[in-house]
């Protein structure tokens, strides 16, 4: 079993939201083929990132089935399960969370973040994996849970629930059921707040440090994590697929009419990539890797970017002149580019 303790994390972690019918519903056979390809081309330790929220547990089921069909021994794979969403019966035409994002689901999921809820999510996740178990665990979307507070007192209560959930995860680690405890969140400021109270084995940030969004304050926080020896997993580096061509930004549908500035930015970024003969996805991944403390990139499988192409993208080299042009076009922060991506002419 791979442990995060005193062990480098893999450069690439395979995301599984596509196995849960993110944006479109694939056949089971296609999903099994995706898992097969991941097993075959993994450039190092085989690690999958999943969550009960992904298709209301569908991704967990498909991952387990795919691994079994490959004959993958449980000791040859690490599964990181982000906990906090518990499968329930579907009562309407689509799930109650993130409407319009997940397709053709047969179940719903509800958020359960406290001691008992996290334990229930962990146990249900292992049941859905059916023969495999999560070795790395984290609390998923604590930012959404806290954002639902109706008053400061309610937020304080909810924050207590989050800390209680981490007590459960720490207990799982102490008893040897899991080897690492982390956090997965879209709002990096909530990650920072929780990290002040809980010692993490790793931090996963999503939609936070990307080519389109990389505030200096976040970079400073990532440096702090690096100084503390806490590895960062950078996920959703395409802002939910938008940067590579989807019409979803951070998992919310957008259009040129409602978000014209976003589309203008993407058009300019893609134009620079064409000029230098670079795939936009490759530029996004290279940029995401450049941040302080980033040890792993989590990439979701899509119809256009399967496991093999993701490995190729991960190895892509971006010429300094491309970053210079990006900075000159105000597509990326000039100071960050000069200090992390290229050395400016003096």
C-alpha positions in Angstrom: 0.0 0.0 0.0 1.3 3.5 -0.9 1.3 6.0 1.9 1.6 9.7 1.8 3.9 9.6 4.8 7.5 10.0 3.7 6.5 8.9 0.2 6.3 11.2 -2.9 2.8 11.4 -4.3 2.3 10.4 -8.0 2.8 13.0 -10.6 -0.6 12.1 -12.1 -3.8 11.1 -10.3 -6.7 9.9 -12.4 -10.0 11.7 -11.7 -13.2 9.7 -12.0 -16.0 12.2 -12.3 -16.6 11.2 -15.9 -17.3 7.7 -14.6 -20.2 9.3 -12.8 -21.8 10.8 -15.9 -20.4 14.3 -15.6 -21.9 16.3 -18.5 -22.7 13.1 -20.5 -23.6 9.5 -19.9 -21.1 6.9 -21.2 -21.8 3.2 -21.5 -20.4 0.9 -18.8 -18.2 -0.6 -21.5 -16.6 2.8 -22.2 -16.0 3.4 -18.5 -14.4 0.0 -18.1 -12.1 0.8 -21.1 -11.1 4.0 -19.5 -10.2 2.3 -16.2 -8.2 -0.3 -18.2 -6.3 2.4 -20.0 -5.5 4.1 -16.7 -4.1 0.9 -15.3 -2.0 0.3 -18.4 -0.4 3.8 -18.8 -0.1 5.1 -15.3 3.3 6.7 -15.1 4.1 5.5 -11.6 1.9 4.6 -8.7 -1.7 3.9 -9.7 -4.0 6.4 -7.9 -7.6 7.2 -8.5 -9.5 10.1 -7.0 -13.2 9.6 -6.6 -16.1 10.8 -4.4 -19.6 9.8 -3.4 -20.8 13.0 -5.1 -19.6 11.8 -8.5 -22.8 10.5 -10.1 -24.3 9.9 -6.6 -21.9 7.0 -6.1 -21.9 5.8 -9.7 -18.2 6.6 -10.2 -17.3 4.4 -7.2 -19.3 1.5 -8.7 -17.8 1.9 -12.2 -14.2 2.2 -10.8 -14.6 -0.9 -8.7 -16.1 -2.9 -11.6 -13.4 -1.6 -14.0 -10.6 -2.6 -11.6 -12.1 -6.1 -11.1 -12.3 -6.7 -14.8 -8.6 -5.8 -15.1 -7.8 -8.2 -12.3 -6.1 -5.4 -10.4 -5.1 -6.5 -7.0 -6.3 -4.1 -4.2 -2.7 -3.7 -3.1 -1.7 -2.4 -6.5 -4.0 0.7 -6.5 -4.6 3.6 -4.1 -8.1 5.0 -4.1 -8.6 8.5 -2.7 -12.3 8.9 -1.7 -13.6 12.4 -0.9 -16.3 11.9 1.7 -19.3 13.9 2.6 -22.0 12.9 0.1 -24.2 9.9 0.8 -26.2 8.0 -1.8 -30.0 8.2 -1.4 -33.1 7.4 -3.5 -33.7 9.6 -6.5 -37.1 11.3 -6.1 -37.1 13.6 -9.2 -35.9 13.6 -12.8 -32.4 14.6 -11.7 -30.4 14.7 -8.5 -30.9 17.6 -6.1 -27.2 18.7 -6.2 -25.6 20.5 -9.2 -28.6 20.4 -11.5 -27.9 20.1 -15.2 -24.4 18.7 -14.6 -24.9 15.0 -14.0 -26.7 12.9 -16.6 -29.0 9.9 -16.4 -28.5 9.1 -12.8 -30.5 6.6 -10.9 -29.7 7.9 -7.4 -29.5 11.2 -5.5 -27.0 12.1 -2.8 -27.2 14.3 0.3 -24.4 16.0 2.2 -23.5 14.4 5.5 -20.6 16.2 7.3 -20.1 15.3 10.9 -18.6 12.3 12.7 -21.3 9.7 12.1 -22.0 11.1 8.6 -18.4 10.8 7.4 -18.1 7.3 8.8 -21.3 6.3 7.0 -20.0 7.8 3.7 -16.7 5.9 4.1 -18.5 2.6 4.7 -20.9 3.2 1.8 -18.1 4.1 -0.5 -16.2 0.9 0.2 -19.4 -1.1 -0.4 -19.9 0.6 -3.8 -16.3 -0.1 -4.7 -17.2 -3.8 -4.0 -13.8 -5.4 -3.3 -11.7 -2.3 -3.1 -11.3 0.2 -0.2 -10.3 3.8 0.0 -6.8 4.2 1.4 -6.8 8.0 1.3 -9.8 10.0 2.6 -10.8 13.6 2.9 -13.8 15.8 3.6 -15.4 16.8 0.3 -16.9 20.3 -0.3 -16.7 21.6 3.3 -16.9 25.0 1.6 -20.4 24.3 0.3 -21.4 23.0 3.6 -20.2 26.2 5.4 -21.7 28.4 2.7 -25.1 27.1 3.4 -25.1 28.6 6.8 -28.0 31.0 7.5 -26.2 32.9 10.3 -22.8 33.3 11.9 -24.0 31.0 14.7 -25.1 28.4 12.2 -21.7 28.7 10.4 -19.9 28.1 13.7 -22.1 25.0 14.3 -21.3 23.8 10.8 -17.6 24.4 11.3 -17.8 22.3 14.4 -19.4 19.5 12.2 -16.4 19.7 9.9 -13.9 19.4 12.8 -16.0 16.4 14.0 -15.8 14.8 10.6 -12.0 15.1 10.8 -12.0 13.5 14.1 -13.6 10.5 12.4 -11.0 10.5 9.7 -8.2 10.7 12.2 -9.8 7.7 14.0 -9.8 5.7 10.8 -6.2 6.5 10.3 -5.2 5.6 13.9 -7.0 2.3 13.6 -5.2 1.6 10.3 -8.2 1.6 8.1 -6.7 4.4 6.0 -3.2 5.7 5.4 -3.8 9.4 4.7 -6.2 12.2 5.5 -6.6 15.3 3.4 -9.2 17.9 2.2 -10.9 18.6 -1.1 -12.5 22.0 -1.7 -13.2 24.5 -4.4 -12.8 27.5 -2.1 -9.1 27.6 -1.1 -9.8 30.1 1.7 -11.9 27.4 3.5 -9.0 25.0 3.0 -6.7 27.5 4.7 -9.2 28.0 7.6 -9.5 24.3 8.2 -5.8 23.7 7.9 -5.3 26.1 10.8 -7.2 23.6 13.0 -6.4 20.2 11.4 -3.1 18.6 10.4 -3.4 17.3 6.8 -1.4 14.7 4.9 -2.2 16.5 1.7 -4.4 19.3 0.3 -6.5 19.1 -2.8 -7.6 22.4 -4.4 -10.1 22.5 -7.2 -10.8 25.3 -9.7 -8.5 27.4 -7.6 -5.1 27.6 -9.2 -5.5 27.6 -13.0 -4.3 29.6 -15.9 -7.4 31.7 -15.6 -7.5 32.1 -11.8 -4.3 32.2 -9.7 -4.5 35.0 -7.1 -1.3 36.0 -5.3 -2.8 35.3 -1.9 -3.4 31.7 -3.0 0.2 31.4 -4.2 1.4 32.6 -0.7 -0.8 30.0 1.0 0.6 27.3 -1.2 4.1 28.4 -0.3 3.1 28.0 3.4 1.8 24.5 2.8 5.1 23.6 1.0 7.1 24.9 3.9 5.1 22.7 6.2 5.7 19.7 4.0 2.1 19.3 3.0 1.8 18.3 -0.7 -0.8 19.9 -2.9 -2.9 18.1 -5.4 -4.1 20.5 -8.1 -7.4 19.4 -9.5 -9.9 20.9 -12.0 -7.1 22.7 -13.7 -9.4 23.4 -16.7 -11.9 25.2 -14.6 -14.4 22.4 -15.0 -13.6 21.9 -18.7 -14.1 25.5 -19.8 -10.5 26.3 -20.6 -10.3 23.4 -23.1 -13.6 24.1 -24.8 -16.6 23.1 -22.6 -19.5 25.4 -21.9 -19.2 24.9 -18.2 -17.1 27.1 -16.0 -16.4 25.6 -12.5 -19.3 23.2 -13.2 -21.8 25.9 -14.0 -23.2 26.4 -17.5 -22.0 29.6 -19.3 -22.5 31.1 -22.7 -21.0 33.9 -24.8 -24.1 35.9 -24.1 -23.9 35.7 -20.3 -20.1 35.5 -19.8 -18.6 37.2 -22.8 -15.4 38.1 -20.9 -14.7 34.5 -20.1 -15.0 33.6 -23.8 -12.8 36.4 -24.9 -10.1 35.3 -22.5 -10.3 31.7 -23.8 -10.2 32.8 -27.4 -7.0 34.8 -26.7 -5.4 32.0 -24.8 -6.2 29.4 -27.5 -4.8 31.8 -30.2 -1.5 32.0 -28.4 -1.4 28.2 -28.0 -2.0 27.9 -31.8 0.8 30.3 -32.5 3.2 28.1 -30.6 1.7 24.8 -31.7 0.6 23.8 -28.2 -2.5 22.1 -27.0 -4.5 24.4 -24.6 -4.8 21.5 -22.2 -1.0 21.1 -22.2 -0.5 24.7 -21.3 -3.1 24.5 -18.6 -1.4 21.5 -17.0 2.1 22.9 -17.2 0.8 26.1 -15.6 -1.0 24.1 -12.9 2.2 22.1 -12.1 4.3 25.3 -11.7 2.6 26.4 -8.5 4.5 26.1 -5.1 4.0 22.8 -3.4 2.1 21.0 -6.2 3.2 17.4 -6.2 0.3 15.9 -8.2 -2.1 16.9 -10.9 -5.5 15.2 -10.9 -6.9 14.9 -14.4 -10.4 13.7 -15.2 -10.9 11.4 -18.2 -13.0 12.9 -21.0 -14.0 11.8 -24.5 -11.2 14.0 -26.0 -8.6 13.4 -23.2 -8.3 9.8 -22.3 -5.6 8.4 -20.0 -2.9 8.0 -22.7 -3.3 11.6 -23.9 -3.3 12.9 -20.3 0.1 11.2 -19.8 1.4 12.9 -22.9 0.0 16.2 -21.9 1.6 15.9 -18.5 5.0 15.5 -20.2 4.6 18.5 -22.5 7.1 21.2 -22.4 6.0 24.8 -22.9 8.6 27.2 -24.3 9.3 30.3 -22.2 8.4 32.5 -25.2 4.8 31.2 -24.9 4.6 32.2 -21.3 6.0 35.6 -22.1 3.3 36.1 -24.8 0.6 34.9 -22.3 1.9 37.5 -19.8 2.1 40.2 -22.4 -1.5 39.5 -23.4 -2.5 39.7 -19.7 -3.7 36.1 -19.8 -1.6 35.2 -16.8 -0.1 37.2 -13.9 3.2 38.7 -15.1 4.9 38.5 -11.7 4.1 34.9 -11.3 5.2 34.1 -14.8 8.5 35.8 -14.3 9.2 34.1 -11.0 7.9 30.6 -11.9 7.7 30.1 -15.6 10.5 32.1 -17.3 13.3 34.4 -16.5 12.7 37.9 -17.9 15.3 39.7 -19.9 17.1 42.3 -17.8 
